[in-house]
Amino acid sequence: MSDQVLTILLAILTYGLIALALSTLGILLFKGRLGEKGLALGPTRDLGLPPRLYLVGIVGTLLYSACLLVVSDKSPKAMQLVAGLFPLMLAGLLIGQALQVPAGLRKIGLLPRHPARDLMWGVAAGIVGLGLAGGVGLIVNAISFAIEGKPVDPVAHDLLKQLREDFSTELLVEIVIGAVILAPLLEELVFRGLFQTSLLRLFKGMRWPALLVASAVFAVIHWSVVPWQWIIPLFAIGLVFGYVYERTGSLLTPIIAHAVFNALNVTLAVVMPEIPAAG
């Protein structure tokens, strides 16, 4: 298939996903599902634990986020090890909190009540989220082009660029394990299960403030691995992950949504033609 035909097909897919995302937002807005009252229809996740434990969750997540902004593959091995163990420690904190109360794992969504429903919500959210991120990305790209005079590569992450430019099965397997399996699991445990839930307690049950802060921190931690133009689309996709968590009360939903979103991005990185360098 020629690059021209593939570009046309990808454009049709992109604008189709954007239309789907806008339609979904319109329906949710019309049905009153985007306001605080709409989010309040989802199950509560109050574990009845001392406030200091939620404070530990908030501080720990913020420290982990700061760690991600300064640690790279060129950092000392000790720093890389700490960055790798941090999410495991925070996920352990979340599970430890939940185990202190009856049915705690079910309350925070680690044992979903409706796995089939959560699976459908997760797949739908991953697809709609890709369209929303694409729509926001087009706006940010237009602004960036007006400022810098060059387009933004839709393949943002360095590993995805490497996969596109020098494809290998080994690298693909590495990315799938990291981006499609481990990252959705650990990041959703930390940023939605622990951080967003702790913020929910801090904001006295107001879900949108917790969702907005959690999504903003989730987006900013990627600053060191993607161009600045991708931070706002990542914030938008973080809102999608946080929204479906609030509506379903199940961590399975944002984990699947995150995995679907990343899997689609990996697929697009493999098939997408490279953008010619400006000038």
Backbone as CSV, one residue per row, in Angstrom:
resi,resn,N_x,N_y,N_z,CA_x,CA_y,CA_z,C_x,C_y,C_z
1,MET,0.847,-1.195,0.000,0.000,0.000,0.000,0.882,1.244,0.000
2,SER,0.608,2.198,-0.904,1.426,3.395,-1.004,1.194,4.303,0.198
3,ASP,2.208,5.158,0.461,2.099,6.096,1.578,0.914,7.042,1.393
4,GLN,0.618,7.412,0.137,-0.485,8.338,-0.113,-1.828,7.713,0.266
5,VAL,-2.042,6.471,-0.152,-3.293,5.782,0.190,-3.394,5.580,1.695
6,LEU,-2.277,5.189,2.302,-2.277,4.969,3.747,-2.561,6.262,4.499
7,THR,-2.008,7.364,4.020,-2.258,8.659,4.648,-3.733,9.021,4.581
8,ILE,-4.360,8.767,3.439,-5.789,9.061,3.283,-6.620,8.206,4.236
9,LEU,-6.287,6.920,4.323,-7.023,6.016,5.213,-6.859,6.434,6.681
10,LEU,-5.627,6.810,7.051,-5.393,7.252,8.422,-6.125,8.551,8.721
11,ALA,-6.206,9.435,7.722,-6.949,10.685,7.907,-8.432,10.407,8.130
12,ILE,-8.988,9.471,7.336,-10.393,9.097,7.509,-10.618,8.515,8.902
13,LEU,-9.697,7.641,9.325,-9.796,7.043,10.656,-9.702,8.110,11.735
14,THR,-8.748,9.027,11.599,-8.545,10.074,12.605,-9.787,10.936,12.766
15,TYR,-10.312,11.443,11.641,-11.479,12.321,11.732,-12.730,11.555,12.143
16,GLY,-12.777,10.267,11.823,-13.887,9.438,12.294,-13.860,9.289,13.806
17,LEU,-12.669,9.056,14.366,-12.528,8.933,15.806,-12.829,10.257,16.505
18,ILE,-12.401,11.358,15.889,-12.695,12.672,16.472,-14.200,12.914,16.490
19,ALA,-14.875,12.575,15.386,-16.325,12.721,15.329,-17.000,11.849,16.384
20,LEU,-16.498,10.635,16.573,-17.042,9.734,17.591,-16.867,10.336,18.982
21,ALA,-15.678,10.886,19.246,-15.417,11.479,20.558,-16.330,12.680,20.816
22,LEU,-16.478,13.537,19.813,-17.342,14.719,19.979,-18.801,14.307,20.158
23,SER,-19.226,13.295,19.421,-20.603,12.798,19.561,-20.839,12.248,20.964
24,THR,-19.858,11.496,21.460,-19.972,10.930,22.810,-20.054,12.030,23.853
25,LEU,-19.203,13.050,23.718,-19.245,14.173,24.654,-20.588,14.887,24.587
26,GLY,-21.096,15.048,23.372,-22.392,15.709,23.209,-23.515,14.934,23.883
27,ILE,-23.507,13.618,23.714,-24.551,12.774,24.327,-24.449,12.831,25.853
28,LEU,-23.226,12.726,26.385,-23.044,12.774,27.834,-23.457,14.127,28.396
29,LEU,-23.153,15.190,27.653,-23.542,16.536,28.094,-25.055,16.683,28.074
30,PHE,-25.683,16.182,27.014,-27.144,16.276,26.880,-27.842,15.501,27.998
31,LYS,-27.263,14.359,28.382,-27.870,13.541,29.424,-27.468,13.967,30.835
32,GLY,-26.676,15.030,30.924,-26.269,15.519,32.234,-25.279,14.637,32.948
33,ARG,-24.427,13.938,32.198,-23.478,13.012,32.794,-22.082,13.606,32.964
34,LEU,-21.902,14.862,32.573,-20.573,15.457,32.665,-20.412,16.386,33.855
35,GLY,-21.500,16.720,34.509,-21.422,17.595,35.669,-21.114,16.820,36.944
36,GLU,-20.960,17.548,38.034,-20.682,16.915,39.322,-21.791,15.950,39.718
37,LYS,-23.033,16.316,39.420,-24.159,15.431,39.751,-24.115,14.150,38.916
38,GLY,-23.685,14.294,37.661,-23.578,13.118,36.809,-22.513,12.163,37.302
39,LEU,-21.372,12.705,37.745,-20.306,11.864,38.271,-20.716,11.227,39.596
40,ALA,-21.534,11.933,40.357,-21.956,11.413,41.656,-22.834,10.175,41.526
41,LEU,-23.287,9.863,40.301,-24.074,8.646,40.093,-23.217,7.394,40.238
42,GLY,-21.904,7.571,40.111,-21.018,6.428,40.275,-20.879,6.044,41.736
43,PRO,-20.395,4.836,42.023,-20.268,4.384,43.400,-19.184,5.146,44.161
44,THR,-19.369,5.309,45.460,-18.366,5.973,46.284,-17.226,5.004,46.581
45,ARG,-16.057,5.571,46.951,-14.896,4.735,47.254,-14.323,5.115,48.613
46,ASP,-15.181,5.485,49.556,-14.730,5.875,50.886,-14.351,4.633,51.678
47,LEU,-13.062,4.475,51.956,-12.596,3.311,52.692,-12.636,3.510,54.200
48,GLY,-13.021,4.727,54.637,-13.125,4.976,56.059,-11.797,4.969,56.780
49,LEU,-10.717,5.327,56.096,-9.392,5.306,56.702,-9.012,6.684,57.223
50,PRO,-8.029,6.763,58.125,-7.595,8.062,58.648,-7.110,8.983,57.526
51,PRO,-7.415,10.273,57.626,-7.000,11.218,56.572,-5.509,11.201,56.288
52,ARG,-4.678,10.893,57.300,-3.223,10.924,57.083,-2.784,9.903,56.036
53,LEU,-3.525,8.794,55.916,-3.164,7.801,54.919,-3.427,8.297,53.506
54,TYR,-4.496,9.057,53.337,-4.757,9.656,52.031,-3.712,10.724,51.720
55,LEU,-3.282,11.446,52.766,-2.236,12.451,52.577,-0.941,11.790,52.126
56,VAL,-0.630,10.643,52.705,0.556,9.885,52.276,0.430,9.504,50.802
57,GLY,-0.761,9.104,50.385,-0.987,8.756,48.986,-0.763,9.928,48.055
58,ILE,-1.243,11.101,48.453,-1.081,12.298,47.623,0.386,12.702,47.538
59,VAL,1.039,12.789,48.690,2.452,13.193,48.712,3.323,12.181,47.970
60,GLY,3.052,10.895,48.189,3.833,9.866,47.515,3.708,9.933,46.011
61,THR,2.488,10.149,45.517,2.279,10.245,44.065,2.980,11.469,43.490
62,LEU,2.925,12.593,44.207,3.592,13.807,43.726,5.114,13.625,43.714
63,LEU,5.650,12.943,44.715,7.096,12.671,44.729,7.489,11.749,43.579
64,TYR,6.665,10.753,43.318,6.909,9.851,42.194,6.867,10.621,40.877
65,SER,5.910,11.532,40.757,5.791,12.339,39.535,7.027,13.199,39.339
66,ALA,7.508,13.820,40.424,8.725,14.634,40.338,9.917,13.768,39.952
67,CYS,9.944,12.554,40.462,11.029,11.612,40.141,11.045,11.305,38.647
68,LEU,9.861,11.099,38.060,9.784,10.770,36.636,10.274,11.927,35.760
69,LEU,10.130,13.149,36.257,10.523,14.316,35.460,12.036,14.500,35.404
70,VAL,12.757,13.921,36.369,14.206,14.139,36.413,15.011,12.883,36.081
71,VAL,14.371,11.712,36.142,15.092,10.469,35.879,14.942,10.079,34.416
72,SER,16.037,9.729,33.770,16.021,9.280,32.377,16.897,8.040,32.253
73,ASP,16.989,7.524,31.023,17.826,6.336,30.817,19.315,6.656,30.973
74,LYS,19.653,7.964,31.098,21.041,8.359,31.317,21.347,8.593,32.794
75,SER,20.322,8.481,33.638,20.506,8.681,35.072,21.238,7.495,35.685
76,PRO,21.836,7.685,36.873,22.478,6.550,37.565,21.494,5.403,37.777
77,LYS,22.023,4.189,37.779,21.177,3.005,37.915,20.349,3.035,39.192
78,ALA,20.909,3.603,40.252,20.182,3.665,41.520,18.924,4.514,41.388
79,MET,19.046,5.644,40.682,17.881,6.512,40.478,16.840,5.827,39.610
80,GLN,17.303,5.106,38.574,16.367,4.383,37.724,15.643,3.286,38.505
81,LEU,16.368,2.649,39.424,15.758,1.602,40.247,14.685,2.183,41.155
82,VAL,14.982,3.334,41.763,13.994,3.992,42.625,12.758,4.360,41.825
83,ALA,12.967,4.913,40.620,11.836,5.285,39.770,10.998,4.067,39.402
84,GLY,11.650,2.927,39.233,10.919,1.719,38.884,10.174,1.113,40.059
85,LEU,10.759,1.228,41.267,10.128,0.652,42.447,9.028,1.541,43.034
86,PHE,9.107,2.838,42.771,8.149,3.783,43.344,6.696,3.392,43.066
87,PRO,6.325,3.136,41.801,4.919,2.786,41.563,4.504,1.485,42.250
88,LEU,5.445,0.540,42.387,5.130,-0.702,43.097,4.849,-0.420,44.572
89,MET,5.627,0.488,45.168,5.411,0.866,46.557,4.061,1.553,46.731
90,LEU,3.721,2.454,45.803,2.456,3.177,45.898,1.270,2.244,45.667
91,ALA,1.409,1.334,44.716,0.350,0.359,44.495,0.180,-0.523,45.727
92,GLY,1.301,-0.864,46.373,1.221,-1.633,47.610,0.508,-0.857,48.712
93,LEU,0.751,0.452,48.769,0.054,1.297,49.735,-1.447,1.269,49.494
94,LEU,-1.838,1.382,48.238,-3.266,1.347,47.896,-3.896,0.033,48.329
95,ILE,-3.251,-1.069,47.995,-3.796,-2.383,48.352,-3.797,-2.561,49.870
96,GLY,-2.731,-2.069,50.517,-2.675,-2.160,51.976,-3.805,-1.378,52.634
97,GLN,-4.110,-0.187,52.100,-5.240,0.592,52.612,-6.529,-0.198,52.473
98,ALA,-6.725,-0.756,51.297,-7.987,-1.448,51.014,-8.168,-2.671,51.900
99,LEU,-7.068,-3.354,52.216,-7.168,-4.581,53.012,-7.525,-4.309,54.474
100,GLN,-7.476,-3.041,54.875,-7.773,-2.711,56.264,-9.267,-2.613,56.558
101,VAL,-10.093,-2.620,55.526,-11.535,-2.502,55.724,-12.238,-3.659,55.018
102,PRO,-13.423,-4.030,55.505,-14.160,-5.116,54.855,-14.459,-4.792,53.392
103,ALA,-14.222,-5.750,52.520,-14.483,-5.606,51.080,-13.760,-4.408,50.482
104,GLY,-12.602,-4.054,51.051,-11.878,-2.876,50.589,-11.415,-2.972,49.147
105,LEU,-10.935,-4.161,48.741,-10.477,-4.336,47.365,-11.622,-4.133,46.374
106,ARG,-12.806,-4.555,46.766,-13.958,-4.360,45.890,-14.372,-2.888,45.869
107,LYS,-14.228,-2.210,46.997,-14.654,-0.814,47.072,-13.813,0.087,46.175
108,ILE,-12.516,-0.196,46.075,-11.683,0.643,45.213,-11.646,0.126,43.778
109,GLY,-12.306,-1.003,43.531,-12.436,-1.470,42.156,-11.433,-2.504,41.721
110,LEU,-10.606,-2.999,42.640,-9.649,-4.035,42.251,-10.325,-5.388,42.065
111,LEU,-11.502,-5.557,42.665,-12.332,-6.743,42.433,-13.653,-6.243,41.844
112,PRO,-13.720,-6.089,40.528,-14.909,-5.475,39.912,-16.166,-6.308,40.114
113,ARG,-17.272,-5.601,40.305,-18.563,-6.273,40.463,-19.127,-6.710,39.119
114,HIS,-18.823,-5.958,38.076,-19.402,-6.227,36.756,-18.287,-6.260,35.707
115,PRO,-17.463,-7.302,35.672,-16.304,-7.321,34.767,-16.657,-7.186,33.296
116,ALA,-17.774,-7.786,32.843,-18.147,-7.678,31.433,-18.490,-6.236,31.076
117,ARG,-19.255,-5.576,31.950,-19.594,-4.170,31.720,-18.338,-3.305,31.737
118,ASP,-17.453,-3.553,32.704,-16.229,-2.763,32.822,-15.327,-2.948,31.603
119,LEU,-15.312,-4.174,31.059,-14.536,-4.435,29.848,-15.061,-3.606,28.685
120,MET,-16.381,-3.551,28.522,-16.975,-2.764,27.427,-16.711,-1.275,27.629
121,TRP,-16.888,-0.801,28.861,-16.598,0.602,29.157,-15.127,0.911,28.840
122,GLY,-14.235,0.008,29.226,-12.812,0.249,29.021,-12.435,0.321,27.561
123,VAL,-12.927,-0.620,26.753,-12.629,-0.615,25.314,-13.201,0.644,24.665
124,ALA,-14.442,0.976,25.004,-15.073,2.173,24.438,-14.318,3.430,24.838
125,ALA,-13.905,3.503,26.100,-13.184,4.687,26.578,-11.828,4.823,25.901
126,GLY,-11.143,3.693,25.653,-9.858,3.758,24.970,-9.987,4.278,23.554
127,ILE,-11.034,3.845,22.855,-11.258,4.292,21.470,-11.700,5.750,21.430
128,VAL,-12.681,6.088,22.270,-13.156,7.473,22.322,-12.030,8.403,22.788
129,GLY,-11.240,7.916,23.751,-10.129,8.728,24.239,-9.107,9.030,23.159
130,LEU,-8.856,8.067,22.280,-7.930,8.299,21.173,-8.474,9.392,20.252
131,GLY,-9.785,9.353,19.998,-10.385,10.399,19.175,-10.328,11.759,19.842
132,LEU,-10.586,11.803,21.155,-10.525,13.072,21.880,-9.116,13.627,21.883
133,ALA,-8.139,12.757,22.161,-6.739,13.195,22.147,-6.341,13.676,20.754
134,GLY,-6.853,12.988,19.713,-6.558,13.413,18.344,-7.146,14.766,18.027
135,GLY,-8.376,15.022,18.470,-9.003,16.315,18.227,-8.283,17.440,18.947
136,VAL,-7.948,17.212,20.212,-7.195,18.214,20.969,-5.819,18.404,20.348
137,GLY,-5.228,17.291,19.902,-3.912,17.372,19.281,-3.912,18.208,18.010
138,LEU,-4.987,18.123,17.216,-5.073,18.935,16.003,-5.073,20.428,16.330
139,ILE,-5.797,20.795,17.378,-5.850,22.203,17.783,-4.482,22.667,18.268
140,VAL,-3.859,21.853,19.130,-2.538,22.208,19.656,-1.513,22.250,18.531
141,ASN,-1.630,21.310,17.573,-0.708,21.272,16.449,-0.831,22.536,15.598
142,ALA,-2.065,23.000,15.393,-2.285,24.223,14.608,-1.643,25.428,15.296
143,ILE,-1.790,25.486,16.615,-1.179,26.588,17.374,0.341,26.483,17.304
144,SER,0.857,25.260,17.472,2.298,25.047,17.425,2.866,25.408,16.044
145,PHE,2.124,25.026,14.993,2.593,25.329,13.629,2.639,26.841,13.396
146,ALA,1.641,27.552,13.950,1.621,29.016,13.799,2.797,29.663,14.533
147,ILE,3.224,29.037,15.641,4.313,29.600,16.435,5.674,29.181,15.901
148,GLU,5.835,27.882,15.636,7.151,27.337,15.293,7.338,27.086,13.802
149,GLY,6.236,27.040,13.042,6.332,26.876,11.600,6.626,25.467,11.124
150,LYS,6.397,24.461,11.975,6.612,23.086,11.551,5.593,22.185,12.245
151,PRO,5.190,21.095,11.556,4.179,20.210,12.149,4.756,19.382,13.285
152,VAL,3.872,18.919,14.151,4.268,18.052,15.257,4.133,16.607,14.798
153,ASP,5.170,15.819,15.037,5.111,14.397,14.681,4.033,13.728,15.525
154,PRO,3.027,13.106,14.883,1.974,12.445,15.663,2.475,11.262,16.480
155,VAL,3.650,10.738,16.140,4.272,9.693,16.950,5.178,10.401,17.952
156,ALA,4.714,10.467,19.207,5.362,11.350,20.169,6.518,10.697,20.915
157,HIS,6.343,9.472,21.368,7.320,8.845,22.253,8.538,8.377,21.460
158,ASP,9.722,8.534,22.070,10.968,8.176,21.395,11.011,6.695,21.028
159,LEU,10.514,5.823,21.909,10.528,4.392,21.610,9.637,4.060,20.420
160,LEU,8.497,4.756,20.305,7.612,4.518,19.165,8.255,5.013,17.871
161,LYS,8.975,6.120,17.958,9.689,6.605,16.782,10.754,5.602,16.352
162,GLN,11.448,5.056,17.335,12.473,4.053,17.029,11.844,2.818,16.398
163,LEU,10.677,2.424,16.903,9.992,1.256,16.350,9.577,1.508,14.910
164,ARG,9.125,2.715,14.617,8.703,3.026,13.258,9.896,3.083,12.300
165,GLU,10.996,3.649,12.779,12.143,3.857,11.908,12.986,2.597,11.729
166,ASP,13.041,1.752,12.760,13.888,0.561,12.693,13.143,-0.590,13.376
167,PHE,12.100,-1.071,12.713,11.212,-2.071,13.305,11.959,-3.361,13.612
168,SER,11.683,-3.905,14.804,12.185,-5.232,15.158,11.168,-5.889,16.080
169,THR,11.066,-7.203,15.991,10.127,-7.938,16.830,10.473,-7.783,18.305
170,GLU,11.774,-7.782,18.622,12.204,-7.658,20.013,11.749,-6.336,20.611
171,LEU,11.929,-5.235,19.851,11.517,-3.928,20.352,9.999,-3.847,20.479
172,LEU,9.284,-4.437,19.526,7.822,-4.444,19.588,7.342,-5.171,20.838
173,VAL,7.932,-6.318,21.136,7.550,-7.077,22.333,7.846,-6.261,23.591
174,GLU,9.002,-5.602,23.608,9.375,-4.765,24.759,8.361,-3.642,24.973
175,ILE,7.954,-2.998,23.890,7.000,-1.902,23.994,5.625,-2.401,24.421
176,VAL,5.213,-3.523,23.862,3.902,-4.075,24.227,3.864,-4.422,25.716
177,ILE,4.915,-5.066,26.214,4.952,-5.416,27.633,4.945,-4.154,28.500
178,GLY,5.750,-3.163,28.102,5.850,-1.946,28.906,4.655,-1.027,28.785
179,ALA,4.217,-0.765,27.527,3.199,0.257,27.304,1.778,-0.270,27.333
180,VAL,1.581,-1.521,26.950,0.218,-2.047,26.841,-0.173,-2.878,28.064
181,ILE,0.822,-3.381,28.800,0.510,-4.228,29.959,0.908,-3.544,31.271
182,LEU,2.202,-3.269,31.453,2.675,-2.775,32.748,2.262,-1.327,33.019
183,ALA,2.450,-0.437,32.048,2.131,0.974,32.276,0.653,1.193,32.618
184,PRO,-0.299,0.636,31.862,-1.707,0.822,32.247,-2.010,0.290,33.645
185,LEU,-1.458,-0.868,33.982,-1.735,-1.465,35.282,-1.191,-0.596,36.415
186,LEU,0.100,-0.261,36.361,0.714,0.485,37.453,0.254,1.940,37.488
187,GLU,0.170,2.585,36.337,-0.214,3.997,36.325,-1.655,4.194,36.775
188,GLU,-2.548,3.293,36.397,-3.934,3.439,36.839,-4.093,3.116,38.322
189,LEU,-3.338,2.143,38.821,-3.336,1.881,40.258,-2.888,3.114,41.028
190,VAL,-1.839,3.774,40.530,-1.277,4.919,41.239,-2.112,6.173,41.031
191,PHE,-2.349,6.545,39.761,-2.954,7.854,39.493,-4.468,7.872,39.654
192,ARG,-5.136,6.795,39.377,-6.582,6.754,39.583,-6.919,6.095,40.916
193,GLY,-6.409,4.880,41.145,-6.780,4.165,42.354,-6.322,4.848,43.629
194,LEU,-5.081,5.313,43.670,-4.542,5.931,44.882,-4.691,7.450,44.869
195,PHE,-4.132,8.102,43.851,-4.065,9.564,43.843,-5.454,10.200,43.704
196,GLN,-6.216,9.789,42.705,-7.533,10.390,42.494,-8.469,10.099,43.670
197,THR,-8.386,8.880,44.210,-9.214,8.543,45.362,-8.814,9.368,46.584
198,SER,-7.507,9.567,46.803,-7.046,10.386,47.923,-7.466,11.838,47.750
199,LEU,-7.363,12.343,46.513,-7.808,13.718,46.247,-9.311,13.857,46.471
200,LEU,-10.051,12.812,46.168,-11.497,12.833,46.377,-11.821,13.055,47.848
201,ARG,-11.040,12.431,48.733,-11.226,12.642,50.163,-10.809,14.061,50.543
202,LEU,-9.705,14.557,49.948,-9.214,15.904,50.252,-10.244,16.953,49.856
203,PHE,-10.899,16.749,48.699,-11.892,17.711,48.211,-13.310,17.380,48.707
204,LYS,-13.388,16.585,49.783,-14.662,16.298,50.456,-15.719,15.742,49.506
205,GLY,-15.289,14.791,48.662,-16.232,14.094,47.798,-16.535,14.784,46.480
206,MET,-15.944,15.952,46.212,-16.153,16.631,44.929,-15.261,15.964,43.884
207,ARG,-15.894,15.368,42.890,-15.157,14.501,41.982,-14.402,15.249,40.891
208,TRP,-14.965,16.314,40.340,-14.281,16.984,39.242,-12.958,17.630,39.663
209,PRO,-12.889,18.297,40.826,-11.569,18.810,41.237,-10.526,17.704,41.360
210,ALA,-10.916,16.565,41.944,-9.979,15.443,42.072,-9.572,14.923,40.709
211,LEU,-10.538,14.813,39.810,-10.283,14.296,38.471,-9.352,15.220,37.693
212,LEU,-9.577,16.533,37.797,-8.771,17.504,37.058,-7.322,17.509,37.546
213,VAL,-7.138,17.502,38.861,-5.774,17.521,39.406,-5.040,16.234,39.046
214,ALA,-5.707,15.084,39.207,-5.071,13.807,38.889,-4.683,13.749,37.412
215,SER,-5.557,14.232,36.539,-5.281,14.208,35.097,-4.132,15.150,34.736
216,ALA,-4.078,16.309,35.403,-3.001,17.270,35.130,-1.647,16.692,35.519
217,VAL,-1.564,16.071,36.701,-0.301,15.476,37.136,0.082,14.314,36.219
218,PHE,-0.915,13.511,35.842,-0.678,12.394,34.927,-0.090,12.890,33.606
219,ALA,-0.577,14.016,33.100,-0.074,14.553,31.837,1.344,15.102,31.985
220,VAL,1.577,15.836,33.068,2.867,16.518,33.240,4.013,15.529,33.412
221,ILE,3.750,14.362,34.005,4.855,13.410,34.208,5.441,12.930,32.892
222,HIS,4.690,13.092,31.785,5.195,12.653,30.478,6.033,13.732,29.783
223,TRP,6.248,14.850,30.476,6.949,15.978,29.865,8.342,15.582,29.383
224,SER,8.984,14.674,30.088,10.368,14.331,29.743,10.460,13.346,28.582
225,VAL,9.331,12.756,28.152,9.400,11.732,27.106,8.608,12.074,25.853
226,VAL,7.801,13.157,25.899,7.046,13.568,24.711,7.190,15.072,24.525
227,PRO,6.994,15.589,23.299,7.035,17.035,23.075,5.953,17.737,23.890
228,TRP,6.185,19.020,24.175,5.236,19.763,25.007,3.842,19.792,24.391
229,GLN,3.775,19.703,23.051,2.465,19.760,22.392,1.565,18.586,22.776
230,TRP,2.149,17.503,23.293,1.354,16.329,23.633,0.828,16.348,25.060
231,ILE,1.246,17.331,25.866,0.820,17.370,27.263,-0.687,17.614,27.370
232,ILE,-1.209,18.514,26.554,-2.648,18.812,26.628,-3.487,17.619,26.147
233,PRO,-3.165,16.971,25.018,-3.897,15.747,24.671,-3.799,14.667,25.747
234,LEU,-2.652,14.545,26.406,-2.520,13.566,27.485,-3.397,13.944,28.677
235,PHE,-3.542,15.238,28.914,-4.460,15.690,29.957,-5.890,15.282,29.611
236,ALA,-6.248,15.417,28.338,-7.597,15.040,27.890,-7.829,13.547,28.071
237,ILE,-6.848,12.722,27.717,-7.037,11.281,27.860,-7.046,10.900,29.330
238,GLY,-6.303,11.637,30.162,-6.354,11.399,31.597,-7.743,11.663,32.158
239,LEU,-8.414,12.679,31.614,-9.789,12.968,32.023,-10.717,11.805,31.681
240,VAL,-10.482,11.203,30.525,-11.311,10.055,30.121,-11.103,8.895,31.088
241,PHE,-9.843,8.583,31.397,-9.557,7.488,32.315,-10.178,7.760,33.693
242,GLY,-10.012,8.986,34.163,-10.560,9.327,35.471,-12.075,9.327,35.489
243,TYR,-12.667,9.761,34.399,-14.136,9.813,34.311,-14.732,8.418,34.399
244,VAL,-14.194,7.470,33.619,-14.779,6.125,33.637,-14.527,5.430,34.975
245,TYR,-13.452,5.808,35.657,-13.231,5.253,36.994,-14.303,5.748,37.962
246,GLU,-14.606,7.040,37.881,-15.640,7.594,38.755,-17.006,6.997,38.444
247,ARG,-17.311,6.805,37.180,-18.640,6.327,36.804,-18.840,4.851,37.123
248,THR,-17.781,4.036,37.001,-17.930,2.605,37.231,-17.459,2.172,38.611
249,GLY,-16.536,2.938,39.197,-15.957,2.537,40.476,-15.014,1.364,40.347
250,SER,-14.691,0.962,39.130,-13.841,-0.202,38.895,-12.521,0.230,38.272
251,LEU,-11.409,-0.220,38.853,-10.104,0.072,38.267,-9.868,-0.692,36.983
252,LEU,-10.605,-1.772,36.786,-10.482,-2.533,35.550,-10.792,-1.659,34.341
253,THR,-11.748,-0.734,34.500,-12.166,0.097,33.365,-11.055,1.019,32.870
254,PRO,-10.459,1.874,33.724,-9.369,2.715,33.210,-8.127,1.924,32.810
255,ILE,-7.877,0.784,33.452,-6.718,-0.037,33.055,-6.902,-0.524,31.622
256,ILE,-8.090,-1.034,31.300,-8.356,-1.510,29.940,-8.349,-0.344,28.959
257,ALA,-8.959,0.787,29.350,-8.977,1.962,28.472,-7.557,2.417,28.154
258,HIS,-6.707,2.455,29.156,-5.315,2.860,28.987,-4.580,1.884,28.072
259,ALA,-4.826,0.579,28.279,-4.172,-0.441,27.453,-4.615,-0.334,26.000
260,VAL,-5.916,-0.123,25.773,-6.444,0.018,24.410,-5.856,1.256,23.750
261,PHE,-5.823,2.368,24.473,-5.269,3.614,23.942,-3.809,3.429,23.533
262,ASN,-3.018,2.832,24.409,-1.599,2.625,24.099,-1.408,1.627,22.957
263,ALA,-2.232,0.567,22.931,-2.121,-0.424,21.857,-2.425,0.209,20.500
264,LEU,-3.434,1.056,20.455,-3.771,1.741,19.202,-2.650,2.672,18.773
265,ASN,-2.026,3.340,19.728,-0.908,4.229,19.400,0.293,3.453,18.885
266,VAL,0.561,2.296,19.474,1.659,1.450,18.983,1.369,1.002,17.553
267,THR,0.138,0.600,17.295,-0.252,0.167,15.949,-0.082,1.294,14.938
268,LEU,-0.554,2.488,15.304,-0.429,3.638,14.402,1.015,4.006,14.153
269,ALA,1.854,3.876,15.193,3.267,4.197,15.022,3.934,3.287,14.009
270,VAL,3.488,2.030,13.966,4.074,1.067,13.026,3.647,1.357,11.596
271,VAL,2.379,1.702,11.398,1.854,1.836,10.030,1.906,3.265,9.499
272,MET,2.089,4.246,10.362,2.015,5.642,9.921,3.252,6.061,9.128
273,PRO,3.050,6.701,7.970,4.195,7.193,7.199,4.912,8.306,7.968
274,GLU,6.213,8.402,7.761,6.980,9.456,8.446,6.684,10.810,7.828
275,ILE,6.689,11.846,8.699,6.499,13.212,8.237,7.845,13.748,7.733
276,PRO,7.893,14.254,6.501,9.173,14.782,5.999,9.662,15.916,6.860
277,ALA,10.970,16.022,7.018,11.542,17.115,7.797,11.289,18.440,7.094
278,ALA,10.999,19.483,7.887,10.737,20.812,7.328,12.000,21.382,6.700
279,GLY,11.828,22.043,5.591,12.955,22.674,4.924,13.777,21.690,4.142
